[in-house]
């Protein structure tokens, strides 16, 4: 397993910008969803993925009610204090308080992140109040 720097993670994440949104995909320039983006950055910066994600439907979180995304992050990543998240860290988002966390973004600055935008592509966006109120966890890649 490689020990990436934050700069390595940001460089790789930015190289995915413009990749079209494709549910369950993880191919730079071809298609990915938010998990696919994270998986691609992991492969490029760390090495082989530690586990294969199970097949999932777009409404998986609403249907199962389990914290699958958070549980996987807890297994493979390092927990960080949300208020201390730095560029290269991962943010986990919950759309509604009564639903499991279901979205991932990669912090690029104190005010921006990269994520796979459903219906569009991987992009770097402002991490404004609408996003901030939905953050439920922050994680670092192992070895960072």
N, C-alpha and C positions, 0 to 999 in steps of 0.2 A: 504494500500500500504506500502510495506517495504521500508526502506532507506538503500540501499546496500552501502558497502564500495567499493573502487576501487579494493581491494584485493578479495572481494566476486565476483566481475564481472570477474576478471582475472582467478580466480580459476574455475569458471563455464565455461568460454569460453575455457579454456585449456582442460576441461573435454570432450569437443566436438571434439578435435583433432582426426583425423582418421575416423570421420563420413563420409560416402560416399556422394558425391554430388548427390542430387536428386531435380530436379526442383519442387518448391512449397512445399517441405516437411519440417518438423520441428521436427524430432524425433532423439534425441541423440543416436548415435550408429547405427541408421537405415538409415537416410538420411536427408539432408537439402540443401538448397541453401543459399546465403548470408543473405537474409531476414529471412529465417527459423532459421539460427544461432542466429541472433539478437532476434528473437521472443522467442527462447528457453532460452536464457540468461535472457531476460526480465521476463519470467514466473518463472524461478528459483530464481531470485534475487529480483524481485519486486512484482510479483503476476500475476493475470489474465491479459491477453493482453487487452489494452484499445480499440482496434477495430480489427475486422477480416479483413485480406487483401482480396481484391476481387480476383477472379481467374485471372491469368495472364499467358501469353505465354512467351517463352524465348525472343522474340523480341518485348515485350510490349513497351519499351521506344521508339524504332524506329517507331513503328506503331502509337502510340498515340501522341507523341510529348509533353506530359504534364509532369510537374515536380511532379509526384505522390509520389515518394519516399522522395524527399525533403519536400514536403508539409506535409506528415505524420510525418517526423522528427520534423518539426516546430510545429506541434500540440502537440506532446507528449514528446519531449526531450528539453534539455536546450542548446541553441546555445553557442558555444565556438569559440574563435579565433583559426583558424587553426594552427597558429604558437605556440599556447599555449596548444595544445592538450596533454593530459597526459595519462598514462596507464589507461585503462578502458573506455576511450572515444571512440566514434564512428567516423569514417571517411567516408565521402560520396565521391564517385568517378564518374567522367564523362569520358566515353571512347573517345568521340569526342566533340569538342566545340559546334557543332550545334545540339547535342542530349541531352536529359534529363539525369540527374544523374541516374545511374543504378546499382551501386555496393556499398557494405558496407564492412568495415573492423573494427576490434576492436584493438585499439592501445595496445601493450604490453610493449613497451619501446620506447625510442627516435628513434630507428632504426628498429623496428619490429612490425608486426600486425598479427592477426589471421583472416582468412577469409575462406569462402567456395569456393574452387577452382573448377570452371566448368570443368567437365570431370574427376575430381580426388576426393579430399576429403577436409575436414576442415584441415587446416595446419597453422603453424606459419611461416611467411616468412619475408624476408628483406623488409623494406620500403624504397627502393632505389629511384633513380631519376625517373625511369619509372612510379612508383606509385605516387610519390610526385607531378609530374606535372599534374596529373589527379584529385587531391583532389579539391573538390569544397565546402566542408563544414565539420565542426566538431561539434559534439554534445556530451553532457553528459547525462547519465541516470538521470531522476528526483531524487532529494534527495541526489545526490552524491556531 
